[in-house]
């Protein structure tokens, strides 16, 4: 396991959670669903992506205290990250599913598992996955949720005959 003990400051270009692609169920943290929402990061650079996610969840009233992730899926993040003046602890584990991140808040009494939509996913599939993860009756597997998001065909543009304007 890689351990980074320094405290990371918010990176240059930090936008305070603006334009973060995340969905969160209204009852997130209750344990009633395999996923409490989904996150569609723009890269696998966790030291850049994680502060933006935490800031957006702060704006929604969820004050994340701990963020855990799969070491196999992300660039390692510092053990402590300062976001908007407060410290959030993070930890990477090889045993975690690479398509899930875990968030805890409220003194550790609430926990949410977010499905991670791979950054290389097309935007329409990513948007469908964000919506799917807020519904009840989800499959327990991240792969099945992403397959369901991909099952709706992409919109097709009809091939119309080309004419020249006169």
Backbone as JSON Lines, residues from 0, in Angstrom:
{"i":0,"aa":"X","n":[0.85,-1.18,0.0],"ca":[0.0,0.0,0.0],"c":[0.89,1.24,0.0]}
{"i":1,"aa":"X","n":[0.57,2.19,-0.83],"ca":[1.31,3.44,-0.89],"c":[0.77,4.38,0.17]}
{"i":2,"aa":"X","n":[1.64,4.98,0.94],"ca":[1.23,5.94,1.96],"c":[1.89,7.27,1.68]}
{"i":3,"aa":"X","n":[1.07,8.28,1.55],"ca":[1.56,9.64,1.37],"c":[1.08,10.42,2.58]}
{"i":4,"aa":"X","n":[1.99,10.95,3.35],"ca":[1.6,11.56,4.62],"c":[1.47,13.07,4.58]}
{"i":5,"aa":"X","n":[1.91,13.7,3.51],"ca":[1.81,15.16,3.48],"c":[0.35,15.59,3.27]}
{"i":6,"aa":"X","n":[0.06,16.79,3.61],"ca":[-1.26,17.34,3.4],"c":[-1.27,18.05,2.06]}
{"i":7,"aa":"X","n":[-2.24,17.72,1.24],"ca":[-2.31,18.34,-0.09],"c":[-3.14,19.61,-0.02]}
{"i":8,"aa":"X","n":[-2.66,20.61,-0.66],"ca":[-3.43,21.83,-0.79],"c":[-4.26,21.72,-2.06]}
{"i":9,"aa":"X","n":[-5.29,22.48,-2.14],"ca":[-6.15,22.45,-3.31],"c":[-5.35,22.88,-4.53]}
{"i":10,"aa":"X","n":[-5.44,22.12,-5.63],"ca":[-4.63,22.41,-6.81],"c":[-5.03,23.72,-7.5]}
{"i":11,"aa":"X","n":[-4.1,24.23,-8.3],"ca":[-4.39,25.41,-9.12],"c":[-5.59,25.09,-10.0]}
{"i":12,"aa":"X","n":[-6.4,26.05,-10.27],"ca":[-7.56,25.82,-11.13],"c":[-8.74,25.22,-10.39]}
{"i":13,"aa":"X","n":[-8.68,25.11,-9.06],"ca":[-9.78,24.57,-8.28],"c":[-11.01,25.44,-8.47]}
{"i":14,"aa":"X","n":[-12.11,24.81,-8.83],"ca":[-13.32,25.55,-9.16],"c":[-14.39,25.44,-8.08]}
{"i":15,"aa":"X","n":[-14.04,24.88,-6.93],"ca":[-14.99,24.83,-5.83],"c":[-16.19,23.95,-6.08]}
{"i":16,"aa":"X","n":[-16.02,22.88,-6.85],"ca":[-17.11,21.95,-7.09],"c":[-18.03,22.32,-8.24]}
{"i":17,"aa":"X","n":[-17.7,23.37,-8.96],"ca":[-18.55,23.77,-10.08],"c":[-18.37,22.78,-11.21]}
{"i":18,"aa":"X","n":[-19.46,22.35,-11.8],"ca":[-19.47,21.47,-12.96],"c":[-18.95,20.07,-12.66]}
{"i":19,"aa":"X","n":[-19.2,19.57,-11.46],"ca":[-18.84,18.2,-11.1],"c":[-20.0,17.3,-11.51]}
{"i":20,"aa":"X","n":[-19.67,16.22,-12.18],"ca":[-20.71,15.29,-12.63],"c":[-20.91,14.23,-11.56]}
{"i":21,"aa":"X","n":[-21.91,14.45,-10.72],"ca":[-22.2,13.54,-9.61],"c":[-23.7,13.5,-9.37]}
{"i":22,"aa":"X","n":[-24.2,12.33,-8.99],"ca":[-25.59,12.2,-8.56],"c":[-25.58,11.56,-7.18]}
{"i":23,"aa":"X","n":[-26.54,11.93,-6.36],"ca":[-26.61,11.41,-5.01],"c":[-28.07,11.2,-4.65]}
{"i":24,"aa":"X","n":[-28.38,10.02,-4.16],"ca":[-29.76,9.73,-3.75],"c":[-30.15,10.61,-2.56]}
{"i":25,"aa":"X","n":[-31.43,10.9,-2.45],"ca":[-31.91,11.71,-1.33],"c":[-31.65,11.01,0.01]}
{"i":26,"aa":"X","n":[-31.7,9.68,0.02],"ca":[-31.48,8.93,1.25],"c":[-30.06,8.34,1.33]}
{"i":27,"aa":"X","n":[-29.11,9.0,0.7],"ca":[-27.72,8.51,0.69],"c":[-27.23,8.31,2.11]}
{"i":28,"aa":"X","n":[-26.55,7.2,2.32],"ca":[-26.02,6.89,3.63],"c":[-26.93,6.02,4.47]}
{"i":29,"aa":"X","n":[-28.12,5.71,3.96],"ca":[-29.06,4.91,4.73],"c":[-28.79,3.41,4.59]}
{"i":30,"aa":"X","n":[-28.02,3.01,3.58],"ca":[-27.71,1.61,3.38],"c":[-28.8,0.83,2.66]}
{"i":31,"aa":"X","n":[-29.76,1.54,2.07],"ca":[-30.88,0.87,1.42],"c":[-30.66,0.51,-0.03]}
{"i":32,"aa":"X","n":[-29.51,0.8,-0.59],"ca":[-29.26,0.54,-2.0],"c":[-27.8,0.17,-2.2]}
{"i":33,"aa":"X","n":[-27.5,-0.64,-3.24],"ca":[-26.09,-0.98,-3.47],"c":[-25.22,0.24,-3.78]}
{"i":34,"aa":"X","n":[-25.82,1.26,-4.4],"ca":[-25.1,2.5,-4.68],"c":[-25.95,3.67,-4.22]}
{"i":35,"aa":"X","n":[-25.28,4.67,-3.67],"ca":[-25.98,5.86,-3.2],"c":[-25.92,6.97,-4.24]}
{"i":36,"aa":"X","n":[-25.32,6.69,-5.36],"ca":[-25.19,7.66,-6.43],"c":[-24.06,7.26,-7.34]}
{"i":37,"aa":"X","n":[-23.66,8.2,-8.18],"ca":[-22.58,7.93,-9.13],"c":[-21.75,9.18,-9.3]}
{"i":38,"aa":"X","n":[-20.52,8.97,-9.74],"ca":[-19.57,10.05,-9.98],"c":[-18.92,9.79,-11.33]}
{"i":39,"aa":"X","n":[-18.88,10.81,-12.16],"ca":[-18.34,10.71,-13.52],"c":[-17.17,11.69,-13.62]}
{"i":40,"aa":"X","n":[-15.99,11.3,-13.08],"ca":[-14.84,12.21,-13.1],"c":[-14.31,12.4,-14.52]}
{"i":41,"aa":"X","n":[-13.56,13.45,-14.73],"ca":[-13.0,13.75,-16.05],"c":[-11.64,13.08,-16.29]}
{"i":42,"aa":"X","n":[-11.01,12.58,-15.22],"ca":[-9.71,11.91,-15.35],"c":[-9.55,10.93,-14.2]}
{"i":43,"aa":"X","n":[-8.44,10.21,-14.2],"ca":[-8.12,9.29,-13.1],"c":[-7.09,9.91,-12.16]}
{"i":44,"aa":"X","n":[-6.94,11.22,-12.24],"ca":[-6.01,11.96,-11.39],"c":[-6.74,12.35,-10.1]}
{"i":45,"aa":"X","n":[-6.7,11.47,-9.13],"ca":[-7.47,11.66,-7.9],"c":[-7.12,12.93,-7.14]}
{"i":46,"aa":"X","n":[-5.84,13.33,-7.04],"ca":[-5.55,14.58,-6.32],"c":[-6.22,15.81,-6.95]}
{"i":47,"aa":"X","n":[-6.59,15.74,-8.22],"ca":[-7.3,16.84,-8.87],"c":[-8.81,16.65,-8.75]}
{"i":48,"aa":"X","n":[-9.29,15.44,-8.99],"ca":[-10.73,15.17,-9.03],"c":[-11.39,15.15,-7.66]}
{"i":49,"aa":"X","n":[-10.73,14.58,-6.66],"ca":[-11.33,14.42,-5.33],"c":[-11.71,15.75,-4.67]}
{"i":50,"aa":"X","n":[-10.86,16.78,-4.66],"ca":[-11.28,18.04,-4.02],"c":[-12.52,18.65,-4.67]}
{"i":51,"aa":"X","n":[-12.63,18.52,-5.99],"ca":[-13.81,19.06,-6.67],"c":[-15.08,18.32,-6.24]}
{"i":52,"aa":"X","n":[-15.0,16.99,-6.13],"ca":[-16.15,16.2,-5.68],"c":[-16.54,16.58,-4.26]}
{"i":53,"aa":"X","n":[-15.56,16.68,-3.38],"ca":[-15.83,17.02,-1.99],"c":[-16.47,18.41,-1.88]}
{"i":54,"aa":"X","n":[-15.98,19.36,-2.66],"ca":[-16.54,20.72,-2.65],"c":[-17.99,20.71,-3.14]}
{"i":55,"aa":"X","n":[-18.29,19.93,-4.18],"ca":[-19.66,19.86,-4.68],"c":[-20.58,19.23,-3.64]}
{"i":56,"aa":"X","n":[-20.14,18.17,-2.99],"ca":[-20.98,17.55,-1.97],"c":[-21.17,18.48,-0.78]}
{"i":57,"aa":"X","n":[-20.15,19.27,-0.45],"ca":[-20.29,20.3,0.59],"c":[-21.41,21.27,0.22]}
{"i":58,"aa":"X","n":[-21.44,21.68,-1.05],"ca":[-22.49,22.6,-1.51],"c":[-23.87,21.99,-1.36]}
{"i":59,"aa":"X","n":[-23.95,20.65,-1.41],"ca":[-25.22,19.94,-1.26],"c":[-25.53,19.59,0.19]}
{"i":60,"aa":"X","n":[-24.67,20.01,1.11],"ca":[-24.91,19.77,2.53],"c":[-24.35,18.47,3.07]}
{"i":61,"aa":"X","n":[-23.51,17.79,2.29],"ca":[-22.88,16.54,2.74],"c":[-21.41,16.83,2.99]}
{"i":62,"aa":"X","n":[-21.01,16.89,4.25],"ca":[-19.64,17.25,4.62],"c":[-18.8,15.97,4.79]}
{"i":63,"aa":"X","n":[-18.16,15.58,3.72],"ca":[-17.38,14.35,3.69],"c":[-16.2,14.46,4.66]}
{"i":64,"aa":"X","n":[-16.0,13.4,5.46],"ca":[-14.88,13.34,6.4],"c":[-13.81,12.37,5.95]}
{"i":65,"aa":"X","n":[-14.22,11.32,5.22],"ca":[-13.26,10.32,4.75],"c":[-13.66,9.85,3.36]}
{"i":66,"aa":"X","n":[-12.64,9.65,2.52],"ca":[-12.81,9.24,1.13],"c":[-11.9,8.04,0.9]}
{"i":67,"aa":"X","n":[-12.47,6.89,0.53],"ca":[-11.63,5.71,0.25],"c":[-11.84,5.28,-1.19]}
{"i":68,"aa":"X","n":[-10.8,4.7,-1.76],"ca":[-10.78,4.39,-3.18],"c":[-9.89,3.18,-3.45]}
{"i":69,"aa":"X","n":[-9.97,2.68,-4.67],"ca":[-9.13,1.57,-5.09],"c":[-7.78,2.09,-5.57]}
{"i":70,"aa":"X","n":[-6.7,1.54,-5.02],"ca":[-5.36,1.94,-5.47],"c":[-5.1,1.54,-6.92]}
{"i":71,"aa":"X","n":[-5.78,0.5,-7.38],"ca":[-5.55,0.01,-8.74],"c":[-6.19,0.9,-9.81]}
{"i":72,"aa":"X","n":[-7.13,1.75,-9.43],"ca":[-7.87,2.55,-10.41],"c":[-7.44,4.0,-10.49]}
{"i":73,"aa":"X","n":[-6.73,4.5,-9.48],"ca":[-6.44,5.93,-9.38],"c":[-4.97,6.18,-9.12]}
{"i":74,"aa":"X","n":[-4.53,7.39,-9.44],"ca":[-3.23,7.82,-8.96],"c":[-3.41,8.06,-7.45]}
{"i":75,"aa":"X","n":[-2.46,7.66,-6.63],"ca":[-2.64,7.81,-5.19],"c":[-2.85,9.26,-4.78]}
{"i":76,"aa":"X","n":[-3.69,9.43,-3.79],"ca":[-3.97,10.76,-3.25],"c":[-3.29,10.9,-1.9]}
{"i":77,"aa":"X","n":[-3.0,12.12,-1.48],"ca":[-2.44,12.34,-0.14],"c":[-3.4,11.82,0.92]}
{"i":78,"aa":"X","n":[-2.87,11.44,2.08],"ca":[-3.7,10.91,3.17],"c":[-4.64,11.96,3.76]}
{"i":79,"aa":"X","n":[-4.25,13.23,3.64],"ca":[-5.1,14.32,4.1],"c":[-5.16,15.37,3.01]}
{"i":80,"aa":"X","n":[-6.37,15.8,2.71],"ca":[-6.57,16.81,1.67],"c":[-7.34,17.97,2.29]}
{"i":81,"aa":"X","n":[-6.84,19.17,2.11],"ca":[-7.52,20.35,2.61],"c":[-8.4,20.9,1.48]}
{"i":82,"aa":"X","n":[-9.7,20.93,1.76],"ca":[-10.66,21.45,0.78],"c":[-11.48,22.53,1.46]}
{"i":83,"aa":"X","n":[-11.39,23.73,0.94],"ca":[-12.13,24.87,1.47],"c":[-11.96,25.01,2.98]}
{"i":84,"aa":"X","n":[-10.7,24.89,3.41],"ca":[-10.36,25.15,4.8],"c":[-10.55,24.0,5.77]}
{"i":85,"aa":"X","n":[-10.97,22.86,5.31],"ca":[-11.12,21.73,6.23],"c":[-10.41,20.49,5.69]}
{"i":86,"aa":"X","n":[-10.04,19.61,6.59],"ca":[-9.25,18.43,6.23],"c":[-10.18,17.24,6.01]}
{"i":87,"aa":"X","n":[-9.94,16.55,4.9],"ca":[-10.65,15.3,4.59],"c":[-9.59,14.21,4.49]}
{"i":88,"aa":"X","n":[-9.78,13.13,5.21],"ca":[-8.84,12.01,5.17],"c":[-9.17,11.12,3.97]}
{"i":89,"aa":"X","n":[-8.13,10.55,3.38],"ca":[-8.36,9.63,2.26],"c":[-7.52,8.38,2.47]}
{"i":90,"aa":"X","n":[-7.94,7.31,1.84],"ca":[-7.2,6.07,1.93],"c":[-7.43,5.23,0.7]}
{"i":91,"aa":"X","n":[-6.37,4.63,0.23],"ca":[-6.46,3.76,-0.92],"c":[-6.25,2.32,-0.51]}
{"i":92,"aa":"X","n":[-7.03,1.4,-1.1],"ca":[-6.98,-0.01,-0.75],"c":[-7.01,-0.86,-2.02]}
{"i":93,"aa":"X","n":[-6.21,-1.88,-2.05],"ca":[-6.21,-2.8,-3.2],"c":[-7.44,-3.7,-3.2]}
{"i":94,"aa":"X","n":[-8.06,-3.88,-2.05],"ca":[-9.21,-4.77,-1.94],"c":[-10.52,-4.14,-2.43]}
{"i":95,"aa":"X","n":[-10.54,-2.85,-2.69],"ca":[-11.77,-2.18,-3.11],"c":[-12.05,-2.4,-4.59]}
{"i":96,"aa":"X","n":[-13.31,-2.4,-4.93],"ca":[-13.72,-2.47,-6.34],"c":[-13.25,-1.2,-7.02]}
{"i":97,"aa":"X","n":[-12.56,-1.3,-8.16],"ca":[-12.04,-0.1,-8.83],"c":[-13.13,0.83,-9.37]}
{"i":98,"aa":"X","n":[-14.37,0.36,-9.42],"ca":[-15.44,1.21,-9.94],"c":[-16.33,1.77,-8.84]}
{"i":99,"aa":"X","n":[-15.8,1.81,-7.61],"ca":[-16.57,2.33,-6.48],"c":[-15.64,3.18,-5.61]}
{"i":100,"aa":"X","n":[-16.15,4.31,-5.12],"ca":[-15.48,5.06,-4.06],"c":[-16.44,5.11,-2.88]}
{"i":101,"aa":"X","n":[-15.88,5.17,-1.69],"ca":[-16.68,5.18,-0.47],"c":[-16.47,6.5,0.26]}
{"i":102,"aa":"X","n":[-17.55,7.1,0.67],"ca":[-17.53,8.37,1.4],"c":[-18.17,8.17,2.76]}
{"i":103,"aa":"X","n":[-17.58,8.76,3.79],"ca":[-18.22,8.73,5.11],"c":[-18.35,10.15,5.63]}
{"i":104,"aa":"X","n":[-19.39,10.38,6.4],"ca":[-19.63,11.7,6.99],"c":[-20.48,11.53,8.24]}
{"i":105,"aa":"X","n":[-20.78,12.62,8.88],"ca":[-21.6,12.64,10.09],"c":[-20.97,11.8,11.2]}
{"i":106,"aa":"X","n":[-19.66,12.04,11.44],"ca":[-18.95,11.32,12.48],"c":[-18.75,9.84,12.18]}
{"i":107,"aa":"X","n":[-18.81,9.48,10.91],"ca":[-18.64,8.08,10.52],"c":[-19.91,7.27,10.58]}
{"i":108,"aa":"X","n":[-21.03,7.9,10.91],"ca":[-22.29,7.15,11.01],"c":[-22.98,6.97,9.67]}
{"i":109,"aa":"X","n":[-22.61,7.78,8.68],"ca":[-23.2,7.65,7.35],"c":[-22.11,7.29,6.35]}
{"i":110,"aa":"X","n":[-22.45,6.37,5.47],"ca":[-21.52,5.91,4.45],"c":[-22.26,5.81,3.13]}
{"i":111,"aa":"X","n":[-21.62,6.29,2.08],"ca":[-22.2,6.2,0.75],"c":[-21.19,5.59,-0.2]}
{"i":112,"aa":"X","n":[-21.65,4.65,-1.0],"ca":[-20.82,4.07,-2.06],"c":[-21.28,4.69,-3.37]}
{"i":113,"aa":"X","n":[-20.34,5.33,-4.06],"ca":[-20.64,5.92,-5.36],"c":[-20.05,5.06,-6.46]}
{"i":114,"aa":"X","n":[-20.85,4.75,-7.45],"ca":[-20.35,4.08,-8.64],"c":[-19.49,5.09,-9.39]}
{"i":115,"aa":"X","n":[-18.31,4.68,-9.83],"ca":[-17.45,5.55,-10.61],"c":[-17.65,5.21,-12.08]}
{"i":116,"aa":"X","n":[-18.17,6.17,-12.83],"ca":[-18.3,6.0,-14.27],"c":[-16.91,6.3,-14.84]}
{"i":117,"aa":"X","n":[-16.31,5.34,-15.54],"ca":[-14.95,5.58,-16.06],"c":[-14.87,6.86,-16.88]}
{"i":118,"aa":"X","n":[-13.83,7.66,-16.7],"ca":[-13.71,8.94,-17.39],"c":[-13.75,8.81,-18.92]}
{"i":119,"aa":"X","n":[-13.33,7.67,-19.44],"ca":[-13.32,7.49,-20.89],"c":[-14.69,7.12,-21.47]}
{"i":120,"aa":"X","n":[-15.71,6.99,-20.62],"ca":[-17.06,6.68,-21.06],"c":[-17.64,7.84,-21.85]}
{"i":121,"aa":"X","n":[-18.43,7.52,-22.89],"ca":[-19.05,8.61,-23.65],"c":[-20.06,9.35,-22.77]}
{"i":122,"aa":"X","n":[-20.3,10.6,-23.09],"ca":[-21.09,11.49,-22.23],"c":[-22.53,11.01,-22.05]}
{"i":123,"aa":"X","n":[-23.16,10.49,-23.1],"ca":[-24.55,10.03,-22.97],"c":[-24.65,8.84,-22.02]}
{"i":124,"aa":"X","n":[-23.76,7.89,-22.16],"ca":[-23.76,6.73,-21.26],"c":[-23.48,7.17,-19.83]}
{"i":125,"aa":"X","n":[-22.54,8.09,-19.66],"ca":[-22.23,8.61,-18.33],"c":[-23.43,9.29,-17.7]}
{"i":126,"aa":"X","n":[-24.14,10.08,-18.47],"ca":[-25.33,10.77,-17.94],"c":[-26.41,9.75,-17.55]}
{"i":127,"aa":"X","n":[-26.58,8.7,-18.35],"ca":[-27.55,7.65,-18.01],"c":[-27.16,6.95,-16.72]}
{"i":128,"aa":"X","n":[-25.88,6.66,-16.56],"ca":[-25.42,5.99,-15.34],"c":[-25.65,6.88,-14.11]}
{"i":129,"aa":"X","n":[-25.41,8.18,-14.24],"ca":[-25.66,9.11,-13.13],"c":[-27.13,9.05,-12.72]}
{"i":130,"aa":"X","n":[-28.04,9.0,-13.7],"ca":[-29.47,8.93,-13.39],"c":[-29.85,7.56,-12.81]}
{"i":131,"aa":"X","n":[-29.33,6.49,-13.4],"ca":[-29.67,5.14,-12.94],"c":[-29.33,4.93,-11.47]}
{"i":132,"aa":"X","n":[-28.23,5.48,-11.03],"ca":[-27.76,5.23,-9.66],"c":[-28.59,5.94,-8.6]}
{"i":133,"aa":"X","n":[-29.55,6.73,-8.99],"ca":[-30.43,7.36,-8.0],"c":[-31.76,6.6,-7.89]}
{"i":134,"aa":"X","n":[-31.92,5.54,-8.68],"ca":[-33.17,4.76,-8.67],"c":[-33.06,3.55,-7.75]}
{"i":135,"aa":"X","n":[-34.21,3.05,-7.37],"ca":[-34.27,1.84,-6.54],"c":[-34.15,0.6,-7.44]}
{"i":136,"aa":"X","n":[-33.79,-0.51,-6.84],"ca":[-33.75,-1.77,-7.57],"c":[-32.54,-1.95,-8.46]}
{"i":137,"aa":"X","n":[-31.44,-1.31,-8.13],"ca":[-30.23,-1.43,-8.93],"c":[-29.56,-2.77,-8.73]}
{"i":138,"aa":"X","n":[-28.91,-3.29,-9.76],"ca":[-28.08,-4.48,-9.54],"c":[-26.89,-4.12,-8.64]}
{"i":139,"aa":"X","n":[-26.33,-5.11,-7.97],"ca":[-25.23,-4.87,-7.04],"c":[-23.9,-4.68,-7.74]}
{"i":140,"aa":"X","n":[-23.8,-5.04,-8.97],"ca":[-22.54,-4.98,-9.7],"c":[-22.39,-3.67,-10.47]}
{"i":141,"aa":"X","n":[-21.25,-2.98,-10.32],"ca":[-21.02,-1.76,-11.12],"c":[-21.05,-2.06,-12.61]}
{"i":142,"aa":"X","n":[-20.54,-3.22,-13.0],"ca":[-20.51,-3.59,-14.42],"c":[-21.93,-3.71,-14.98]}
{"i":143,"aa":"X","n":[-22.86,-4.25,-14.16],"ca":[-24.24,-4.4,-14.63],"c":[-24.93,-3.04,-14.75]}
{"i":144,"aa":"X","n":[-24.65,-2.14,-13.83],"ca":[-25.24,-0.8,-13.92],"c":[-24.73,-0.09,-15.18]}
{"i":145,"aa":"X","n":[-23.42,-0.17,-15.43],"ca":[-22.86,0.47,-16.62],"c":[-23.38,-0.19,-17.9]}
{"i":146,"aa":"X","n":[-23.59,-1.5,-17.87],"ca":[-24.16,-2.18,-19.03],"c":[-25.58,-1.7,-19.29]}
{"i":147,"aa":"X","n":[-26.34,-1.51,-18.22],"ca":[-27.71,-0.98,-18.38],"c":[-27.69,0.43,-18.94]}
{"i":148,"aa":"X","n":[-26.73,1.22,-18.52],"ca":[-26.61,2.59,-19.04],"c":[-26.24,2.58,-20.52]}
{"i":149,"aa":"X","n":[-25.47,1.58,-20.93],"ca":[-25.07,1.48,-22.34],"c":[-26.15,0.84,-23.21]}
{"i":150,"aa":"X","n":[-27.13,0.16,-22.58],"ca":[-28.1,-0.6,-23.36],"c":[-29.04,0.27,-24.18]}
{"i":151,"aa":"X","n":[-29.24,1.5,-23.77],"ca":[-30.07,2.41,-24.56],"c":[-29.23,2.86,-25.73]}
{"i":152,"aa":"X","n":[-29.7,2.63,-26.94],"ca":[-28.86,2.99,-28.09],"c":[-28.58,4.48,-28.17]}
{"i":153,"aa":"X","n":[-27.41,4.79,-28.68],"ca":[-27.06,6.19,-28.9],"c":[-27.96,6.76,-29.98]}
{"i":154,"aa":"X","n":[-28.32,8.03,-29.89],"ca":[-29.17,8.63,-30.92],"c":[-28.47,8.56,-32.28]}
{"i":155,"aa":"X","n":[-29.25,8.24,-33.27],"ca":[-28.71,8.14,-34.62],"c":[-29.18,9.33,-35.45]}
{"i":156,"aa":"X","n":[-28.29,9.86,-36.22],"ca":[-28.63,10.95,-37.12],"c":[-28.97,10.31,-38.46]}
{"i":157,"aa":"X","n":[-30.18,10.57,-38.96],"ca":[-30.54,9.94,-40.24],"c":[-29.66,10.47,-41.37]}
{"i":158,"aa":"X","n":[-29.39,9.59,-42.3],"ca":[-28.6,9.96,-43.46],"c":[-29.57,10.52,-44.51]}
{"i":159,"aa":"X","n":[-29.64,11.83,-44.62],"ca":[-30.54,12.49,-45.54],"c":[-29.83,12.76,-46.86]}
{"i":160,"aa":"X","n":[-30.61,12.73,-47.93],"ca":[-29.97,13.06,-49.22],"c":[-29.47,14.49,-49.2]}
{"i":161,"aa":"X","n":[-28.33,14.67,-49.8],"ca":[-27.7,16.01,-49.8],"c":[-28.12,16.75,-51.06]}
{"i":162,"aa":"X","n":[-28.56,17.96,-50.83],"ca":[-28.91,18.83,-51.98],"c":[-28.15,20.13,-51.81]}
{"i":163,"aa":"X","n":[-27.92,20.73,-52.91],"ca":[-27.21,22.02,-52.88],"c":[-28.23,23.15,-52.88]}
{"i":164,"aa":"X","n":[-27.95,24.13,-52.09],"ca":[-28.83,25.31,-52.05],"c":[-28.63,26.12,-53.32]}
{"i":165,"aa":"X","n":[-29.73,26.67,-53.83],"ca":[-29.65,27.46,-55.08],"c":[-29.69,28.92,-54.74]}
